[in-house]
């Protein structure tokens, strides 16, 4: 894996989804992807996925990974737009398909 771009404290690089979480945290539905980069890793998610946002979250991730089943995304390679503190969006490894949950949730 290698860094693709660095601009305005955003780093875009390839990552592997090494694990996923989809379940309840303190009574709220939540989800995270655990990502591995060269020399490190980071989590993406942790949002409270109420009935409005759960479908947006799951659909966005399945589209980026081109999978139809949540269980198939572990091991997928994706692009990640992040800083040291936050993952902003994830993208298809080759195609120009991105999922930005904050933007998607705001549009809803």
PEUR-V55616 format. One record per pair of residues at least 4 apart in sequence whose C-alpha atoms are under 8 Angstrom apart, sorted by sequence separation. I is the first residue (numbers start at 1). J is the second residue. If there is no record, write none. Layout:
BEGIN
i;j
I;J
I;J
END
This chain:
BEGIN
i;j
6;10
7;11
24;28
25;29
36;40
37;41
49;53
50;54
51;55
52;56
53;57
54;58
55;59
56;60
57;61
58;62
59;63
60;64
61;65
62;66
63;67
68;72
69;73
72;76
82;86
83;87
91;95
92;96
100;104
101;105
102;106
103;107
104;108
6;11
24;29
25;30
36;41
49;54
62;67
67;72
82;87
83;88
91;96
92;97
99;104
5;11
6;12
23;29
24;30
35;41
36;42
62;68
67;73
81;87
82;88
91;97
92;98
4;11
5;12
22;29
23;30
34;41
35;42
62;69
80;87
81;88
82;89
91;98
3;11
4;12
5;13
22;30
23;31
34;42
35;43
49;57
62;70
65;73
80;88
81;89
90;98
91;99
3;12
4;13
21;30
22;31
34;43
35;44
80;89
81;90
89;98
90;99
3;13
4;14
21;31
22;32
33;43
34;44
80;90
81;91
89;99
90;100
2;13
3;14
20;31
21;32
32;43
33;44
62;73
65;76
79;90
80;91
89;100
1;13
2;14
20;32
21;33
32;44
33;45
58;70
65;77
78;90
79;91
88;100
89;101
1;14
20;33
32;45
65;78
78;91
79;92
88;101
1;15
19;33
20;34
31;45
32;46
64;78
78;92
79;93
18;33
19;34
30;45
31;46
77;92
78;93
17;33
18;34
19;35
30;46
31;47
77;93
17;34
18;35
30;47
17;35
18;36
30;48
31;49
16;35
17;36
29;48
30;49
15;35
16;36
28;48
29;49
15;36
16;37
28;49
29;50
15;37
28;50
14;37
15;38
13;37
29;54
64;90
66;92
64;91
65;92
64;92
64;97
63;97
64;98
64;99
1;37
2;38
1;38
61;99
60;99
60;101
44;86
44;87
43;87
57;101
42;87
56;101
56;104
56;105
53;105
20;74
19;74
17;73
18;74
19;75
52;108
17;74
18;75
17;75
16;75
17;76
16;76
17;77
16;77
17;78
15;77
16;78
14;77
15;78
14;78
15;79
14;79
15;80
13;79
14;80
12;79
13;80
12;80
13;81
11;80
12;81
11;81
12;82
10;81
11;82
10;82
11;83
10;83
9;83
14;93
END
